[in-house]
Amino acid sequence: MNLQAEKLQLIEWLVSLQDHHVVKRLLEVQRSSKANPEVAIPGLPVTTEETDTSIAEAEEQIARGEYYTIDQVKSQAAQWLNTK
């Protein structure tokens, strides 16, 4: 299916849509897409700025000691598995 046909299919679906929550969510996606074309849908590609911000936050958490070592994670996982 080509892009034009897919867009027409979406338009037909939108016209028949009755769920207000879905319409609101679609409008949020539209606004997000206009404000930041690199991030149209949550979970898909993010901007370099967002990636840099996330990395900086992670580095600050590490500097404050707010992290778990691999041994701590393995120990916790073993405890969870043994309680079942």
MILOMAR-71905 format. One line per 8 residues: number of its first residue (from 1); for each residue y, x, z of N, C-alpha, C. Coordinates in steps of 0.02 Angstrom, whole numbers, always signed. Example, Ala and Ser with C-alpha at 12.3 -4.5 7.8 and 13.67 -1.06 7.14 Angstrom:
// residues 2
1	-284,+660,+390,-225,+615,+390,-165,+660,+390 | -112,+642,+354,-53,+684,+357,+2,+645,+394
//
This chain:
// residues 84
1	-59,+43,+0,+0,+0,+0,+62,+45,+0 | +109,+29,-43,+169,+70,-46,+220,+48,+7 | +271,+88,+15,+321,+76,+67,+354,+8,+59 | +372,-10,-2,+406,-74,-13,+362,-132,+8 | +299,-129,-9,+252,-183,+10,+243,-186,+86 | +241,-128,+118,+234,-126,+191,+296,-157,+224 | +355,-141,+199,+416,-169,+227,+418,-245,+218 | +397,-270,+160,+395,-342,+149,+345,-376,+197
9	+290,-343,+208,+240,-369,+255,+270,-373,+325 | +307,-323,+345,+340,-323,+410,+392,-379,+415 | +430,-389,+362,+481,-442,+362,+447,-510,+371 | +393,-521,+336,+357,-584,+342,+332,-594,+414 | +307,-541,+443,+283,-545,+512,+341,-559,+560 | +398,-526,+550,+456,-536,+593,+482,-608,+590 | +482,-636,+531,+507,-704,+522,+464,-753,+563 | +400,-741,+567,+355,-787,+603,+348,-770,+677
17	+375,-714,+698,+367,-691,+767,+401,-737,+817 | +366,-755,+870,+392,-800,+921,+399,-767,+990 | +371,-708,+998,+370,-674,+1063,+436,-636,+1073 | +478,-663,+1120,+544,-634,+1133,+538,-561,+1158 | +487,-546,+1198,+477,-478,+1224,+467,-429,+1166 | +428,-449,+1118,+414,-404,+1061,+478,-394,+1020 | +517,-447,+1011,+580,-441,+974,+627,-393,+1011 | +632,-400,+1077,+675,-355,+1116,+652,-283,+1109
25	+587,-272,+1111,+560,-204,+1105,+575,-175,+1036 | +568,-216,+985,+584,-193,+917,+658,-175,+910 | +701,-214,+942,+772,-198,+941,+786,-132,+977 | +750,-118,+1031,+757,-54,+1066,+737,+4,+1020 | +683,-5,+984,+660,+46,+937,+712,+57,+883 | +741,+2,+858,+793,+7,+807,+853,+46,+833 | +876,+29,+893,+934,+65,+922,+918,+138,+932 | +859,+152,+957,+838,+221,+968,+837,+259,+902
33	+813,+226,+851,+808,+258,+786,+878,+273,+758 | +925,+228,+768,+993,+240,+743,+1028,+294,+783 | +1018,+293,+849,+1052,+342,+893,+1023,+412,+884 | +959,+415,+871,+926,+480,+866,+869,+473,+815 | +883,+486,+752,+833,+475,+700,+769,+514,+709 | +770,+567,+749,+709,+606,+759,+662,+573,+808 | +686,+524,+846,+644,+490,+895,+649,+415,+883 | +609,+390,+838,+611,+319,+822,+566,+279,+868
41	+509,+306,+887,+461,+269,+927,+437,+314,+983 | +438,+288,+1046,+414,+329,+1102,+344,+356,+1089 | +334,+418,+1106,+269,+449,+1098,+262,+487,+1032 | +309,+478,+988,+308,+514,+925,+357,+573,+930 | +370,+607,+876,+410,+669,+879,+474,+664,+921 | +487,+716,+958,+547,+720,+1000,+593,+774,+972 | +655,+772,+992,+702,+821,+968,+692,+888,+1003 | +720,+939,+974,+718,+1005,+1005,+754,+1004,+1072
49	+809,+967,+1075,+847,+962,+1138,+805,+930,+1193 | +769,+877,+1176,+726,+845,+1226,+670,+892,+1249 | +642,+929,+1203,+589,+977,+1220,+617,+1031,+1265 | +676,+1057,+1248,+707,+1109,+1289,+723,+1084,+1359 | +747,+1022,+1364,+761,+992,+1429,+698,+985,+1471 | +645,+962,+1440,+581,+954,+1475,+555,+1022,+1499 | +560,+1072,+1458,+538,+1139,+1477,+580,+1166,+1535 | +645,+1157,+1532,+689,+1180,+1586,+672,+1145,+1652
57	+659,+1080,+1649,+640,+1043,+1710,+574,+1070,+1738 | +527,+1084,+1694,+462,+1110,+1716,+471,+1179,+1748 | +512,+1220,+1718,+523,+1287,+1746,+557,+1283,+1815 | +602,+1235,+1824,+634,+1225,+1889,+583,+1203,+1941 | +538,+1158,+1921,+486,+1136,+1967,+441,+1194,+1988 | +424,+1236,+1941,+382,+1294,+1956,+419,+1340,+2004 | +484,+1352,+1992,+523,+1395,+2036,+526,+1368,+2107 | +526,+1301,+2114,+528,+1270,+2180,+459,+1265,+2212
65	+408,+1286,+2175,+339,+1283,+2200,+309,+1213,+2194 | +337,+1172,+2152,+312,+1104,+2143,+262,+1102,+2086 | +203,+1128,+2099,+150,+1129,+2050,+83,+1137,+2086 | +29,+1125,+2049,-39,+1135,+2075,-71,+1191,+2036 | -108,+1233,+2071,-146,+1285,+2037,-208,+1254,+2007 | -239,+1289,+1961,-301,+1264,+1931,-355,+1254,+1984 | -357,+1299,+2033,-406,+1292,+2087,-394,+1229,+2128 | -331,+1213,+2141,-315,+1152,+2178,-336,+1090,+2139
73	-323,+1091,+2075,-341,+1035,+2032,-417,+1026,+2030 | -453,+1081,+2022,-526,+1078,+2020,-554,+1052,+2087 | -525,+1074,+2142,-547,+1052,+2208,-535,+977,+2217 | -477,+954,+2197,-460,+883,+2203,-506,+841,+2158 | -519,+865,+2098,-563,+828,+2052,-634,+825,+2081 | -657,+879,+2110,-723,+879,+2140,-727,+829,+2198 | -674,+825,+2238,-672,+776,+2292,-675,+705,+2265 | -638,+690,+2212,-638,+623,+2182,-708,+606,+2156
81	-740,+655,+2124,-805,+642,+2096,-858,+632,+2150 | -850,+665,+2206,-899,+660,+2260,-891,+596,+2301 | -834,+563,+2296,-823,+502,+2336,-849,+440,+2301 | -872,+446,+2240,-897,+388,+2203,-969,+375,+2218
//
